[in-house]
Every structure is written in C-alpha cells, then in structure tokens.
Amino acid sequence: QVQLVESGGGLVQPGGSLRLSCAASGFTFSNYYMGWFRQAPGKERELVATISSGGAWTSYALSVKGRFTISRDNAKATMYLQMSSLKPDDTAVYYCKRTGSDQWGQGTRVTVSS
C-alpha cells in the first residue's frame, strides 16, 4: 500500500526558505517518478514539480521555476522540495504523489506571511 508522509511546512516570511520532505513507503521508491503538488485556499490542486525515478530529470511550474528545487534520496525513500524566495502566493497545502497512484498524503501547510 502506497504511503506518503509530508513534513516541513510552517509559517515563513516573504523572501524566506523552507524545505519540505516526503517520506514514502509501501512501494519501490526508486522505480517511480514523483511529484509535488499544492492547493491554495479556494483553488484547485496544481502540479509544482516533478522528478524522474533516478533524479536526473526535473520539471517545474513556471510560477516556481528558479525558486524551488526538487530532489530525492532513493536510499532513504524520501523526496524533498527546497523552496526559496517564498512569496505570499506560495501559501498552500503541499502534497507529494507517486506516478500511477491515486494515493495522497495528508499534506503539509506552508504559510508565507509577514
């Protein structure tokens, strides 16, 4: 059974940084592309970043490109999202997801506010 646990969210001032983590279990992590999504209040969930199974290929939404970095540690079955130069528009609940699965974690809330 796919299990995903996000962590690392919190309250941060504009311009600040946070690193989110996604701990995965229940499947062979290194075999799958993974992604980070976010859902802001009153908005639909959107794809933020994707990483290939080995980590060599990444893709980002235009709104976060150059500010966010997705990475993974297959030995630890964990994926990360390093977020910098945060803006109030980045406020959302962030989720990780495995390709080919409908399973979502509980999410981790990021609030960017002064």
C-alpha positions as CSV (number, residue, x, y, z in Angstrom):
1,Q,0.0,0.0,0.0
2,V,1.4,3.4,-1.0
3,Q,2.0,5.6,1.9
4,L,3.3,9.2,1.7
5,V,4.0,11.5,4.6
6,E,4.8,15.1,4.0
7,S,6.5,17.3,6.6
8,G,8.5,20.6,6.9
9,G,5.8,23.1,6.4
10,G,5.2,26.2,8.6
11,L,5.0,29.9,8.7
12,V,7.7,31.9,6.9
13,Q,8.1,35.5,6.0
14,P,8.2,36.6,2.3
15,G,11.6,36.0,0.9
16,G,12.3,33.2,3.3
17,S,13.0,29.5,2.7
18,L,11.6,26.1,3.7
19,R,12.5,22.5,2.9
20,L,9.7,20.0,2.6
21,S,10.1,16.3,2.9
22,C,8.0,13.4,1.6
23,A,8.7,10.0,3.2
24,A,7.5,7.2,1.0
25,S,6.7,3.5,1.9
26,G,4.8,0.6,0.5
27,F,6.4,0.5,-2.9
28,T,9.8,0.5,-4.5
29,F,10.5,4.2,-4.4
30,S,13.4,4.2,-6.8
31,N,11.2,2.9,-9.6
32,Y,8.8,5.8,-9.8
33,Y,8.7,9.4,-10.9
34,M,7.4,11.6,-8.1
35,G,5.8,15.0,-7.9
36,W,5.0,17.8,-5.6
37,F,1.5,19.4,-5.8
38,R,0.0,22.3,-3.9
39,Q,-3.5,23.5,-3.2
40,A,-4.1,27.1,-2.2
41,P,-7.3,28.2,-0.4
42,G,-10.2,28.3,-2.9
43,K,-8.1,27.0,-5.8
44,E,-7.6,23.7,-7.5
45,R,-4.6,21.5,-6.7
46,E,-1.7,22.2,-9.1
47,L,1.5,20.4,-10.0
48,V,4.5,22.2,-8.7
49,A,7.5,20.0,-9.7
50,T,8.3,16.5,-11.0
51,I,11.4,14.4,-10.7
52,S,12.4,11.2,-12.5
53,S,13.0,7.9,-10.8
54,G,16.7,8.4,-10.7
55,G,16.6,12.1,-10.1
56,A,18.4,13.2,-13.2
57,W,15.4,14.9,-14.8
58,T,13.2,17.6,-13.2
59,S,10.4,19.8,-14.3
60,Y,8.8,22.9,-12.6
61,A,5.7,25.0,-12.9
62,L,6.6,28.4,-14.3
63,S,5.4,30.1,-11.1
64,V,8.2,28.4,-9.1
65,K,10.9,27.9,-11.6
66,G,14.2,29.3,-10.3
67,R,13.0,29.4,-6.7
68,F,12.1,25.8,-5.9
69,T,14.3,22.7,-6.3
70,I,13.0,19.2,-6.2
71,S,15.3,16.3,-5.2
72,R,15.2,12.8,-3.9
73,D,17.2,10.3,-1.9
74,N,16.3,6.9,-3.1
75,A,18.3,5.2,-0.3
76,K,16.0,6.9,2.2
77,A,12.9,6.7,0.0
78,T,12.4,10.4,0.6
79,M,11.8,13.3,-1.8
80,Y,12.4,16.9,-1.0
81,L,11.3,20.4,-2.1
82,Q,13.7,23.2,-1.3
83,M,11.7,26.4,-1.5
84,S,13.4,29.8,-1.5
85,S,12.4,33.4,-2.2
86,L,9.0,32.5,-1.0
87,K,6.0,34.7,-1.8
88,P,2.5,35.0,-0.3
89,D,1.2,33.3,-3.4
90,D,3.1,30.2,-2.4
91,T,0.8,29.8,0.6
92,A,-0.9,26.4,0.2
93,V,-1.0,22.9,1.5
94,Y,1.7,20.9,-0.3
95,Y,1.4,17.2,-1.2
96,C,3.6,14.6,-2.7
97,K,2.4,11.9,-5.1
98,R,3.7,8.9,-6.9
99,T,3.0,8.5,-10.6
100,G,0.4,5.8,-11.3
101,S,-1.1,6.1,-7.9
102,D,-4.2,7.9,-6.6
103,Q,-2.9,7.9,-3.1
104,W,-2.3,11.3,-1.4
105,G,-0.6,12.1,1.9
106,Q,-2.1,14.4,4.5
107,G,-0.1,17.3,3.1
108,T,2.0,19.9,4.9
109,R,0.8,23.5,5.2
110,V,3.0,26.4,4.1
111,T,2.0,29.9,5.0
112,V,4.0,32.9,3.7
113,S,3.2,36.0,5.5
114,S,4.7,38.9,7.4
